[in-house]
Amino acid sequence: AKMDELRDAIDRDGFGFAAAELAATGECIGFVGITRTDYLPFLPAGAVEIGWRLAPEYWGKGYVTEAAEAWLVYGFETLGLDEVVSFAVESNRRSTAVMERLG
């Protein structure tokens, strides 16, 4: 059901959360991408979120930062977005550290 939801967002918007794969093997390790986030009351309507989720054995290897940087280039340069947001609970130091690296 979640994969159908992610595919529907890509069909609707032309972008969304996509599979993250290891270039060398094609192994799926999680997802990274940008998507519209219309369900959170603290964000403006139509906000675009960058997000990720990887299997724990791939944490701390730079994969999220590398993929997220590419998604930000796509969002700003190709889609012409003015802003991309990201959020996590404060205790999720791995994700907040990525957000800080991305600016």
PARO-160134 format. One line per field, with one value per residue: residue in three letters; x, y, z negated of N, C-alpha, C in turn; residue number from 1. Coordinates in steps of 0.05 Angstrom, whole numbers, plus 5000, padded with zeros to 4 digits. Each point is the difference from the previous one (the first is absolute). Example, Ala and Ser with C-alpha at 12.3 -4.5 7.8 and 13.67 -1.06 7.14 Angstrom:
BEGIN
residu: c(ALA, SER)
n.xx: c(5264, 4993)
n.yy: c(4886, 5021)
n.zz: c(4844, 5014)
ca.xx: c(4982, 5016)
ca.yy: c(5024, 5024)
ca.zz: c(5000, 4999)
c.xx: c(5018, 4985)
c.yy: c(5024, 5022)
c.zz: c(5000, 4986)
num: c(1, 2)
This chain:
BEGIN
residu: c(ALA, LYS, MET, ASP, GLU, LEU, ARG, ASP, ALA, ILE, ASP, ARG, ASP, GLY, PHE, GLY, PHE, ALA, ALA, ALA, GLU, LEU, ALA, ALA, THR, GLY, GLU, CYS, ILE, GLY, PHE, VAL, GLY, ILE, THR, ARG, THR, ASP, TYR, LEU, PRO, PHE, LEU, PRO, ALA, GLY, ALA, VAL, GLU, ILE, GLY, TRP, ARG, LEU, ALA, PRO, GLU, TYR, TRP, GLY, LYS, GLY, TYR, VAL, THR, GLU, ALA, ALA, GLU, ALA, TRP, LEU, VAL, TYR, GLY, PHE, GLU, THR, LEU, GLY, LEU, ASP, GLU, VAL, VAL, SER, PHE, ALA, VAL, GLU, SER, ASN, ARG, ARG, SER, THR, ALA, VAL, MET, GLU, ARG, LEU, GLY)
n.xx: c(5017, 5022, 5009, 4975, 5000, 5024, 4992, 4977, 5017, 5016, 4979, 4991, 5023, 5006, 4997, 5017, 4993, 5026, 5001, 5016, 5018, 5014, 5016, 5016, 4978, 4989, 5012, 4974, 5006, 4980, 4992, 5001, 4992, 4985, 4983, 4977, 4999, 4976, 5011, 5020, 4987, 5025, 4993, 5010, 4977, 5004, 5007, 5025, 4998, 5024, 5001, 5005, 5004, 5021, 5006, 4998, 5004, 4985, 4994, 5006, 4990, 4985, 4985, 4989, 5023, 5012, 4981, 4999, 5026, 4999, 4984, 5016, 5021, 4988, 4994, 5024, 5017, 4990, 4991, 5021, 5003, 4985, 4988, 5016, 4982, 5009, 4992, 5006, 4995, 5002, 4990, 4990, 5022, 4997, 4973, 5000, 5019, 4985, 4979, 5016, 5010, 4974, 5000)
n.yy: c(4976, 5000, 4978, 4991, 5007, 4989, 4978, 5001, 5006, 4980, 4984, 5009, 4999, 4976, 4999, 4989, 4985, 4995, 4976, 4994, 4999, 4980, 5019, 4989, 4996, 5025, 4992, 4996, 5024, 5009, 5024, 5017, 5024, 5013, 5011, 5003, 5018, 4991, 4982, 5017, 5006, 4993, 4988, 5018, 5005, 4975, 5000, 5002, 4975, 5001, 4975, 4983, 4975, 4992, 4976, 4993, 4978, 5018, 5003, 5025, 4994, 5021, 4978, 5006, 5009, 4980, 4983, 5010, 5002, 4976, 4991, 5013, 4991, 4977, 5001, 5011, 4985, 4976, 4996, 5015, 4982, 5014, 4978, 4986, 4986, 4997, 4979, 5000, 4980, 5016, 4978, 5005, 4997, 4976, 5002, 5010, 4983, 4983, 5008, 4999, 4976, 4995, 5011)
n.zz: c(5000, 4984, 5013, 4998, 4975, 4997, 5014, 4985, 4980, 5009, 5004, 4977, 4987, 5009, 4974, 4984, 4980, 5006, 5011, 4979, 5020, 4993, 5009, 4983, 4984, 4999, 4978, 4995, 4991, 5013, 4991, 5020, 4993, 5017, 4984, 5010, 4981, 5005, 4984, 5000, 4978, 4993, 5023, 5018, 5010, 5010, 4975, 5008, 4992, 4990, 5007, 4981, 5007, 4985, 5009, 4974, 5013, 5012, 4974, 5001, 5023, 4995, 5001, 4976, 4990, 5012, 4993, 4975, 5002, 5012, 4981, 4983, 5014, 5001, 4974, 4994, 5013, 4997, 4975, 4994, 4981, 4984, 4991, 4985, 4987, 4975, 4987, 4975, 4984, 4980, 4990, 5024, 4985, 5009, 5000, 4975, 4997, 5014, 4987, 4979, 5009, 5005, 4976)
ca.xx: c(4983, 5018, 5013, 4979, 4998, 5023, 4998, 4979, 5011, 5018, 4982, 4986, 5018, 5024, 5022, 4991, 5020, 5008, 5019, 5028, 5014, 5029, 5007, 5017, 4985, 4971, 4986, 4984, 5008, 4980, 4990, 5007, 4986, 4984, 4971, 4982, 4992, 4976, 4985, 5011, 4989, 5020, 5012, 4981, 4988, 5017, 5029, 5015, 5017, 5020, 5001, 5014, 5000, 5017, 5004, 5021, 5027, 5011, 5003, 5027, 5018, 4998, 4981, 4978, 5010, 5005, 4975, 4985, 5012, 4991, 4972, 4998, 5007, 4977, 4978, 5005, 5009, 4982, 4972, 4998, 4988, 5012, 5007, 4996, 5001, 5005, 4995, 5004, 5000, 5026, 5017, 5010, 5025, 5010, 4986, 5004, 5027, 4999, 4987, 5019, 5019, 4987, 4994)
ca.yy: c(5024, 5023, 5003, 5012, 5029, 5014, 5001, 5019, 5027, 5005, 5004, 5026, 5024, 4997, 4994, 4988, 4983, 4979, 4980, 5006, 4975, 5001, 5001, 4977, 4975, 5003, 4993, 5021, 5004, 5018, 5020, 5028, 5016, 5023, 4996, 5021, 4994, 5017, 4989, 5010, 5027, 5020, 5006, 5012, 4982, 4996, 4998, 4977, 4989, 4980, 4980, 4976, 4978, 4979, 4978, 5008, 4993, 5020, 5026, 5010, 4995, 5023, 4996, 5019, 5026, 5000, 5000, 5024, 5022, 4998, 5008, 5029, 5012, 4995, 5017, 5028, 5007, 4989, 5007, 5028, 5004, 5022, 4990, 4972, 4998, 4974, 5000, 4974, 5004, 5010, 4978, 4986, 5015, 4993, 5015, 5029, 5005, 5002, 5025, 5021, 4999, 5009, 5029)
ca.zz: c(5000, 4999, 5027, 5018, 4992, 5011, 5029, 5007, 4997, 5023, 5023, 4997, 4999, 5017, 4982, 4975, 4987, 5019, 4990, 4999, 5006, 5002, 5029, 5008, 5001, 5004, 4975, 4988, 4973, 4988, 5019, 4997, 5021, 4993, 5004, 4989, 4973, 4995, 4977, 4975, 4996, 4996, 5026, 5019, 5020, 5023, 4992, 5010, 4979, 5007, 4979, 5005, 4981, 5009, 4982, 4981, 5007, 5019, 4987, 4994, 5023, 5018, 5022, 4999, 5007, 5029, 5014, 4994, 5015, 5028, 5000, 4997, 5026, 5018, 4991, 5005, 5027, 5020, 4994, 4993, 4973, 4983, 4974, 4993, 4971, 4989, 4972, 4985, 4971, 4991, 4991, 5023, 5007, 5027, 5020, 4997, 5009, 5029, 5006, 4996, 5022, 5024, 4997)
c.xx: c(5017, 5013, 4980, 4997, 5024, 4999, 4979, 5010, 5018, 4983, 4987, 5019, 5024, 5026, 4989, 5023, 5005, 5019, 5028, 5014, 5030, 5008, 5015, 4984, 4971, 4983, 4984, 5007, 4980, 4989, 5010, 4985, 4988, 4971, 4984, 4990, 4977, 4986, 5009, 4991, 5021, 5015, 4980, 4989, 5019, 5029, 5012, 5020, 5022, 5001, 5014, 4995, 5017, 5000, 5024, 5028, 5013, 5002, 5029, 5020, 4999, 4980, 4978, 5009, 5004, 4974, 4984, 5012, 4990, 4970, 4996, 5007, 4976, 4977, 5004, 5005, 4980, 4971, 4996, 4987, 5014, 5009, 4995, 5004, 5006, 4996, 5004, 4997, 5028, 5020, 5011, 5025, 5011, 4987, 5004, 5029, 5001, 4987, 5019, 5021, 4989, 4993, 4970)
c.yy: c(5025, 5005, 5012, 5030, 5016, 5002, 5020, 5029, 5007, 5004, 5027, 5024, 4998, 4996, 4989, 4984, 4976, 4981, 5011, 4973, 5004, 4998, 4975, 4975, 5002, 4993, 5023, 5003, 5019, 5019, 5028, 5016, 5025, 4994, 5024, 4991, 5018, 4992, 5011, 5029, 5021, 5008, 5013, 4980, 4998, 4998, 4974, 4991, 4982, 4980, 4974, 4979, 4978, 4977, 5006, 4992, 5019, 5028, 5007, 4996, 5022, 4997, 5020, 5028, 5002, 5002, 5025, 5024, 5000, 5008, 5030, 5014, 4997, 5019, 5029, 5007, 4990, 5009, 5029, 5006, 5023, 4989, 4970, 4998, 4971, 5002, 4972, 5007, 5007, 4978, 4984, 5014, 4993, 5016, 5030, 5007, 5002, 5026, 5024, 5001, 5011, 5030, 5005)
c.zz: c(5000, 5027, 5020, 4995, 5012, 5030, 5009, 4998, 5023, 5025, 4999, 5004, 5019, 4983, 4974, 4987, 5019, 4986, 5001, 5004, 5000, 5029, 5008, 5004, 5007, 4977, 4989, 4970, 4985, 5020, 4992, 5021, 4989, 5006, 4989, 4973, 4992, 4975, 4973, 4995, 4997, 5025, 5018, 5020, 5024, 4993, 5011, 4979, 5013, 4976, 5008, 4979, 5013, 4980, 4982, 5008, 5020, 4988, 4997, 5023, 5021, 5022, 5000, 5008, 5030, 5016, 4996, 5014, 5029, 5002, 4997, 5026, 5018, 4992, 5006, 5029, 5022, 4996, 4994, 4974, 4986, 4973, 4999, 4970, 4992, 4970, 4988, 4971, 4991, 4993, 5024, 5011, 5027, 5021, 4997, 5008, 5030, 5008, 4996, 5022, 5025, 5000, 4998)
num: c(1, 2, 3, 4, 5, 6, 7, 8, 9, 10, 11, 12, 13, 14, 15, 16, 17, 18, 19, 20, 21, 22, 23, 24, 25, 26, 27, 28, 29, 30, 31, 32, 33, 34, 35, 36, 37, 38, 39, 40, 41, 42, 43, 44, 45, 46, 47, 48, 49, 50, 51, 52, 53, 54, 55, 56, 57, 58, 59, 60, 61, 62, 63, 64, 65, 66, 67, 68, 69, 70, 71, 72, 73, 74, 75, 76, 77, 78, 79, 80, 81, 82, 83, 84, 85, 86, 87, 88, 89, 90, 91, 92, 93, 94, 95, 96, 97, 98, 99, 100, 101, 102, 103)
